[in-house]
Amino acid sequence: MSNLRLLDPVFGNDFETMLRRFFSPTVFEGEPAALKMRIDVSENDGAFNVKADIPGVKKEDINVKINGNVVSIEAETKSEKETKGNGDKVLRSERYYGSISRSFSLGQDVDDKKVQAKYADGVLTLELPKKAPDAASKIVIQ
């Protein structure tokens, strides 16, 4: 059976549009949505390269931890009280203040002593050199 749409010239498309708007879910304006840290990870022979979007954060408020092949990035934006002079008042404030974090694992351990990190224009750039694999030791069988 095919999907047919009944066209009623009395009500037309406007009536259908009105019904869709009436029954569609409404947007509730409560708390602003939390920040989402978006990352790009690329790999070459010697290192993993990570770019993380963390806008509006000071570099002093960013922490990067490396444990083997697990990378954790944490950041915090702090609320700044906005005071208005001359009897002005803040009518709406939608900027997000709080913490954001992201953890992910890589395919190989990272040499945490050679990591380079830069933060500019809201983008954290990490160069994570791969740790050289331990040389396999030969076991003498007696």
Helices and strands as residue ranges (DSSP letters): H 12-23, E 38-43, E 47-53, G 59-61, E 62-67, E 70-77, E 98-105, E 116-120, E 123-129
